[in-house]
Amino acid sequence: MTEFLNEKERTETLRILFPDVYRKYPKTITQQQAAEISQVDVQTIRKWEQTGSLPFVPAVDRLLHYHQIRLDDLLALLYSKRCLHDPQSIYMVMLRQFYVQKYRDYPEALLIRDVIEMTGYVKTTVVNWMNHDWLKGYNRGRVYRIPKRYLINFVCGPYYRQIIRKSKVQRADMQSFLEIYQESKEASSCQNISLNSSKSWSTHDAGFTGNL
């Protein structure tokens, strides 16, 4: 759960990202349901359990032995697999676009005070990022400069997004982005339904015309 501040934040984030799953499935699911949600086979679910990636609780219903899996745990794993490591995913592309837009009024070469304002973290934390080379910049005399593109790379990277005690600015940014991302998913889903309906009607009309 390193990507989230606490259990409440995790659940709230996942409910925004996976609303349809929460509506369809109970809080505790079986291996078969987990496979259906993940679009993998049951063997893959067992592998995730064996490696410790997916927690489970053994259970018995009369003589039937099965594994109880928390829906939150499965969706958190899917969130990690789909979003945290693939820079080409729609999620990551949109996250980068979000920060490019948010930081558009800042100069291309940032000062430390700019980074403090943009991220909500104190100076010692920002300097620590730079000392560990997590946030790249350069020193011009006594003044540190951070190219804006380096900051965008940093805030979109796994280290920044996996900070446990997030600043108020980071948490607000994440909430805003997740709302935009979910709206985009819903709009895309509606568009696909509309296109499929149009194709269906076109086929129907073509058939109807042919019968005249």
C-alpha positions as semicolon CSV with decimal commas, in nm:
position;residue;x (nm);y (nm);z (nm)
1;M;0,000;0,000;0,000
2;T;0,305;0,226;-0,043
3;E;0,136;0,436;-0,314
4;F;-0,129;0,562;-0,069
5;L;-0,121;0,755;0,255
6;N;-0,360;0,516;0,430
7;E;-0,635;0,259;0,376
8;K;-0,903;0,526;0,335
9;E;-0,709;0,709;0,062
10;R;-0,645;0,380;-0,116
11;T;-1,013;0,285;-0,122
12;E;-1,121;0,632;-0,236
13;T;-0,869;0,629;-0,521
14;L;-0,962;0,279;-0,633
15;R;-1,335;0,358;-0,625
16;I;-1,272;0,647;-0,863
17;L;-1,065;0,430;-1,096
18;F;-1,280;0,113;-1,087
19;P;-1,642;0,220;-1,020
20;D;-1,798;-0,055;-1,233
21;V;-1,604;-0,327;-1,051
22;Y;-1,719;-0,202;-0,711
23;R;-2,079;-0,196;-0,829
24;K;-2,065;-0,551;-0,964
25;Y;-1,857;-0,742;-0,707
26;P;-1,869;-0,784;-0,326
27;K;-1,596;-0,669;-0,089
28;T;-1,458;-1,023;-0,068
29;I;-1,416;-1,228;-0,386
30;T;-1,304;-1,575;-0,497
31;Q;-1,010;-1,671;-0,718
32;Q;-1,248;-1,716;-1,010
33;Q;-1,392;-1,367;-0,963
34;A;-1,041;-1,222;-0,927
35;A;-0,944;-1,387;-1,256
36;E;-1,253;-1,245;-1,425
37;I;-1,184;-0,892;-1,302
38;S;-0,815;-0,911;-1,395
39;Q;-0,882;-1,081;-1,730
40;V;-0,629;-1,354;-1,654
41;D;-0,662;-1,724;-1,575
42;V;-0,697;-1,865;-1,223
43;Q;-0,341;-2,001;-1,241
44;T;-0,212;-1,643;-1,262
45;I;-0,417;-1,549;-0,955
46;R;-0,263;-1,843;-0,768
47;K;0,084;-1,727;-0,876
48;W;0,015;-1,378;-0,740
49;E;-0,096;-1,537;-0,413
50;Q;0,212;-1,760;-0,391
51;T;0,451;-1,468;-0,450
52;G;0,276;-1,258;-0,185
53;S;0,157;-0,998;-0,434
54;L;-0,207;-1,075;-0,362
55;P;-0,310;-1,141;0,003
56;F;-0,578;-1,402;0,071
57;V;-0,743;-1,587;0,358
58;P;-0,813;-1,964;0,335
59;A;-1,180;-2,041;0,400
60;V;-1,409;-2,343;0,416
61;D;-1,775;-2,353;0,318
62;R;-1,904;-2,692;0,431
63;L;-1,655;-2,919;0,251
64;L;-1,544;-2,665;-0,009
65;H;-1,204;-2,506;0,046
66;Y;-1,141;-2,174;-0,124
67;H;-0,951;-1,845;-0,091
68;Q;-1,110;-1,520;0,020
69;I;-0,955;-1,217;-0,154
70;R;-1,032;-0,858;-0,063
71;L;-1,151;-0,665;-0,366
72;D;-0,943;-0,364;-0,255
73;D;-0,626;-0,576;-0,249
74;L;-0,683;-0,707;-0,601
75;L;-0,760;-0,363;-0,745
76;A;-0,458;-0,211;-0,570
77;L;-0,242;-0,478;-0,736
78;L;-0,397;-0,406;-1,076
79;Y;-0,344;-0,033;-1,020
80;S;0,023;-0,100;-0,952
81;K;0,069;-0,333;-1,249
82;R;-0,112;-0,109;-1,496
83;C;-0,017;0,239;-1,382
84;L;0,305;0,261;-1,186
85;H;0,559;0,113;-1,425
86;D;0,440;0,164;-1,783
87;P;0,516;0,516;-1,913
88;Q;0,324;0,440;-2,233
89;S;-0,004;0,361;-2,057
90;I;-0,298;0,598;-2,107
91;Y;-0,289;0,668;-1,733
92;M;0,076;0,778;-1,739
93;V;0,040;0,980;-2,060
94;M;-0,256;1,166;-1,911
95;L;-0,070;1,220;-1,582
96;R;0,219;1,382;-1,767
97;Q;-0,023;1,602;-1,964
98;F;-0,190;1,700;-1,636
99;Y;0,136;1,829;-1,487
100;V;0,247;1,997;-1,811
101;Q;-0,078;2,194;-1,804
102;K;-0,061;2,264;-1,430
103;Y;0,297;2,396;-1,450
104;R;0,253;2,589;-1,776
105;D;0,292;2,934;-1,612
106;Y;0,622;2,850;-1,440
107;P;0,959;2,923;-1,607
108;E;1,153;2,651;-1,784
109;A;1,438;2,682;-1,531
110;L;1,296;2,652;-1,178
111;L;1,437;2,767;-0,848
112;I;1,404;2,560;-0,532
113;R;1,135;2,797;-0,407
114;D;0,936;2,720;-0,724
115;V;0,958;2,347;-0,657
116;I;0,846;2,403;-0,297
117;E;0,539;2,590;-0,422
118;M;0,464;2,339;-0,697
119;T;0,490;2,026;-0,481
120;G;0,398;2,152;-0,134
121;Y;0,710;2,007;0,029
122;V;0,959;2,198;0,246
123;K;1,306;2,306;0,134
124;T;1,491;2,031;0,322
125;T;1,283;1,768;0,144
126;V;1,343;1,921;-0,199
127;V;1,717;1,949;-0,134
128;N;1,718;1,586;-0,017
129;W;1,558;1,480;-0,347
130;M;1,835;1,661;-0,532
131;N;2,114;1,527;-0,312
132;H;1,997;1,172;-0,385
133;D;1,967;1,257;-0,757
134;W;1,597;1,168;-0,755
135;L;1,521;1,520;-0,875
136;K;1,782;1,630;-1,124
137;G;1,909;1,985;-1,150
138;Y;2,231;2,182;-1,175
139;N;2,420;2,434;-0,966
140;R;2,500;2,776;-1,111
141;G;2,723;2,932;-0,849
142;R;2,515;2,927;-0,529
143;V;2,184;2,896;-0,709
144;Y;2,024;2,562;-0,794
145;R;1,825;2,541;-1,117
146;I;1,584;2,261;-1,197
147;P;1,463;2,230;-1,559
148;K;1,084;2,209;-1,553
149;R;1,087;1,893;-1,765
150;Y;1,301;1,725;-1,495
151;L;1,044;1,813;-1,229
152;I;0,765;1,673;-1,447
153;N;0,965;1,350;-1,492
154;F;1,008;1,337;-1,114
155;V;0,644;1,395;-1,013
156;C;0,532;1,135;-1,270
157;G;0,789;0,884;-1,147
158;P;0,736;0,603;-0,896
159;Y;0,937;0,760;-0,611
160;Y;0,723;1,074;-0,588
161;R;0,393;0,891;-0,632
162;Q;0,484;0,630;-0,369
163;I;0,561;0,885;-0,095
164;I;0,359;0,772;0,205
165;R;0,310;1,107;0,380
166;K;0,202;1,316;0,084
167;S;0,182;1,694;0,101
168;K;-0,156;1,866;0,073
169;V;-0,059;1,990;-0,273
170;Q;0,029;1,642;-0,395
171;R;-0,289;1,492;-0,255
172;A;-0,501;1,766;-0,414
173;D;-0,320;1,717;-0,747
174;M;-0,382;1,342;-0,734
175;Q;-0,751;1,389;-0,657
176;S;-0,793;1,637;-0,942
177;F;-0,611;1,411;-1,185
178;L;-0,810;1,101;-1,089
179;E;-1,136;1,289;-1,149
180;I;-1,014;1,396;-1,495
181;Y;-0,895;1,043;-1,570
182;Q;-1,226;0,888;-1,468
183;E;-1,424;1,141;-1,672
184;S;-1,208;1,057;-1,972
185;K;-1,270;0,684;-1,925
186;E;-1,645;0,739;-1,901
187;A;-1,647;0,963;-2,210
188;S;-1,445;0,705;-2,403
189;S;-1,686;0,430;-2,295
190;C;-1,988;0,635;-2,407
191;Q;-1,819;0,708;-2,740
192;N;-1,755;0,337;-2,799
193;I;-2,119;0,258;-2,721
194;S;-2,230;0,532;-2,961
195;L;-2,003;0,404;-3,238
196;N;-2,121;0,048;-3,190
197;S;-2,483;0,165;-3,198
198;S;-2,420;0,362;-3,517
199;K;-2,264;0,059;-3,682
200;S;-2,558;-0,155;-3,573
201;W;-2,810;0,094;-3,711
202;S;-2,613;0,131;-4,036
203;T;-2,614;-0,244;-4,085
204;H;-2,984;-0,257;-4,004
205;D;-3,064;0,028;-4,247
206;A;-2,857;-0,130;-4,521
207;G;-3,045;-0,454;-4,478
208;F;-3,379;-0,276;-4,469
209;T;-3,299;-0,078;-4,788
210;G;-3,199;-0,394;-4,964
211;N;-3,542;-0,547;-4,894
212;L;-3,731;-0,262;-5,059
